[in-house]
Amino acid sequence: MKDLKICIVGASGKLGQYMVKHALDRGYEVVGVCREASVAKLDAFKGRITVLAGATDDREVIKRAVAGCDGVLTVLVPRGVHGYSTGTAQAVLDHAPPAARLVFSSGWHITCDGRDRYSWKLKALVKIAGPLAKLARFADLDDQVEACRRIFASDTRWTVVRGSDLEEGESQGLPVWSRHVGDPILKTNLTRRVDFALFMVDALTNDELVREAPAIVGRRSPSAVANGLQSDLVERSVGSPPSRRRAVGRHR
Ligand SMILES: NC(=O)c1ccc[n+]([C@@H]2O[C@H](COP(=O)([O-])OP(=O)(O)OC[C@H]3O[C@@H](n4cnc5c(N)ncnc54)[C@H](OP(=O)(O)O)[C@@H]3O)[C@@H](O)[C@H]2O)c1
């Protein structure tokens, strides 16, 4: 199989750097986009990836970066109050080759079909911290909502990966996922950031995830283990062929 050429939009962030590493481990050709001021954060990958410096909502930068790519991994960043996420998403939707796999990152607060059931804690966070962040002109959660609305409405080959709370630490393997927040398997609400990145990269070659918005959780988290993923099954599925892993990891 031909090695993929992929673009990572937001490559210099924590999630982005893990994605670069996973992609290089798979032998993919990587083009990374990040802000001019952040290029040095990618020094560890010098000579192994192509870096394009610029705002990730700059349509010209994105157009050049995604040209000829088989897949695009995009970190949706709701920073500022000027529609940064929406601009990024729209540029990727408009300029990526039509057959490309497009994988976007977001949080559980995004809903695709309105059937997610949120805890009071998450509802309160979105209701209180959201407006405060907007008031301080720091971040705008509605921007990520609008970005995802456009992605869901597009006829591209998209996936929106909805991350739970994140923690650092060694990989536990590919996270498990469900279509709806509120499903018991997601209850632990914690994923290693390195594994969030692994799920994003893996989604590039998983057609089952086309036009899905999987909500993910760590595969060794108590709720994943308790709800259908016995620990011995987890052991056996890590490192097994993709079809086997997905049959075990998916939960709808
Ligand atoms: N943090 C969480 O608990 C959590 C939970 C669930 C889902 N997520 C999702 O995971 C993804 C990654 O988030 P993360 O929190 O882990 O952070 P991250 O990977 O470090 O990404 C932060 C991104 O924001 C960019 N950025 C920072 N300040 C900016 C500014 N002023 N203007 C424009 N861009 C700016 C960074 O670019 P530079 O490198 O240029 O600074 C970087 O690309 C996001 O899509 C988020 O919605 C996060």
The ligand as a Tripos MOL2 file, in Angstrom:
@<TRIPOS>MOLECULE
LIG
   48    52     1     0     0
SMALL
NO_CHARGES

@<TRIPOS>ATOM
      1 N1         -7.5550   20.1720   26.8140 N.am      1 LIG1
      2 C1         -8.5380   19.3380   27.0140 C.2       1 LIG1
      3 O1         -8.8180   18.9030   28.1490 O.2       1 LIG1
      4 C2         -9.3750   18.8530   25.8540 C.ar      1 LIG1
      5 C3        -10.4430   17.9890   26.1090 C.ar      1 LIG1
      6 C4        -11.1800   17.5000   25.0340 C.ar      1 LIG1
      7 C5        -10.8790   17.8880   23.7460 C.ar      1 LIG1
      8 N2         -9.8450   18.7540   23.5190 N.ar      1 LIG1
      9 C6         -9.5470   19.1130   22.1240 C.3       1 LIG1
     10 O2         -8.2090   18.7250   21.8580 O.3       1 LIG1
     11 C7         -7.6390   19.5880   20.9010 C.3       1 LIG1
     12 C8         -6.2910   20.0160   21.4120 C.3       1 LIG1
     13 O3         -6.4370   20.7810   22.5760 O.3       1 LIG1
     14 P1         -5.3790   20.8030   23.7620 P.3       1 LIG1
     15 O4         -6.0730   21.5060   24.8990 O.co2     1 LIG1
     16 O5         -4.8410   19.4490   23.9990 O.co2     1 LIG1
     17 O6         -4.2800   21.8000   23.2960 O.3       1 LIG1
     18 P2         -3.0640   21.6820   22.2590 P.3       1 LIG1
     19 O7         -2.9890   20.3280   21.6920 O.co2     1 LIG1
     20 O8         -1.8450   22.2020   22.8990 O.co2     1 LIG1
     21 O9         -3.5140   22.6630   21.1080 O.3       1 LIG1
     22 C9         -3.6470   24.0120   21.3060 C.3       1 LIG1
     23 C10        -3.5910   24.6580   19.9420 C.3       1 LIG1
     24 O10        -4.0020   25.9960   20.0800 O.3       1 LIG1
     25 C11        -3.0890   26.8330   19.4110 C.3       1 LIG1
     26 N3         -3.1050   28.1470   20.0430 N.ar      1 LIG1
     27 C12        -2.7430   28.4490   21.3030 C.ar      1 LIG1
     28 N4         -2.9170   29.7640   21.5120 N.ar      1 LIG1
     29 C13        -3.4210   30.2770   20.3610 C.ar      1 LIG1
     30 C14        -3.8160   31.5640   19.9590 C.ar      1 LIG1
     31 N5         -3.7400   32.6110   20.7650 N.pl3     1 LIG1
     32 N6         -4.2580   31.7280   18.6970 N.ar      1 LIG1
     33 C15        -4.3430   30.6910   17.8650 C.ar      1 LIG1
     34 N7         -3.9960   29.4360   18.1960 N.ar      1 LIG1
     35 C16        -3.5350   29.2290   19.4320 C.ar      1 LIG1
     36 C17        -1.7840   26.1220   19.5650 C.3       1 LIG1
     37 O11        -0.9020   26.5720   18.5910 O.3       1 LIG1
     38 P3          0.5950   27.0190   18.9640 P.3       1 LIG1
     39 O12         1.4030   25.7600   19.0620 O.co2     1 LIG1
     40 O13         0.9360   27.8870   17.8260 O.co2     1 LIG1
     41 O14         0.5370   27.7560   20.2840 O.co2     1 LIG1
     42 C18        -2.2160   24.6720   19.3350 C.3       1 LIG1
     43 O15        -2.3090   24.3490   17.9710 O.3       1 LIG1
     44 C19        -8.6580   20.7020   20.6530 C.3       1 LIG1
     45 O16        -9.3700   20.4320   19.4790 O.3       1 LIG1
     46 C20        -9.5850   20.6060   21.8610 C.3       1 LIG1
     47 O17       -10.8800   21.0480   21.5420 O.3       1 LIG1
     48 C21        -9.0760   19.2310   24.5360 C.ar      1 LIG1
@<TRIPOS>BOND
     1     1     2 1
     2     2     3 2
     3     2     4 1
     4     4     5 ar
     5     4    48 ar
     6     5     6 ar
     7     6     7 ar
     8     7     8 ar
     9     8     9 1
    10     8    48 ar
    11     9    10 1
    12     9    46 1
    13    10    11 1
    14    11    12 1
    15    11    44 1
    16    12    13 1
    17    13    14 1
    18    14    15 2
    19    14    16 1
    20    14    17 1
    21    17    18 1
    22    18    19 2
    23    18    20 1
    24    18    21 1
    25    21    22 1
    26    22    23 1
    27    23    24 1
    28    23    42 1
    29    24    25 1
    30    25    26 1
    31    25    36 1
    32    26    27 ar
    33    26    35 ar
    34    27    28 ar
    35    28    29 ar
    36    29    30 ar
    37    29    35 ar
    38    30    31 1
    39    30    32 ar
    40    32    33 ar
    41    33    34 ar
    42    34    35 ar
    43    36    37 1
    44    36    42 1
    45    37    38 1
    46    38    39 2
    47    38    40 1
    48    38    41 1
    49    42    43 1
    50    44    45 1
    51    44    46 1
    52    46    47 1
@<TRIPOS>SUBSTRUCTURE
     1 LIG1         1 GROUP 0 **** ****
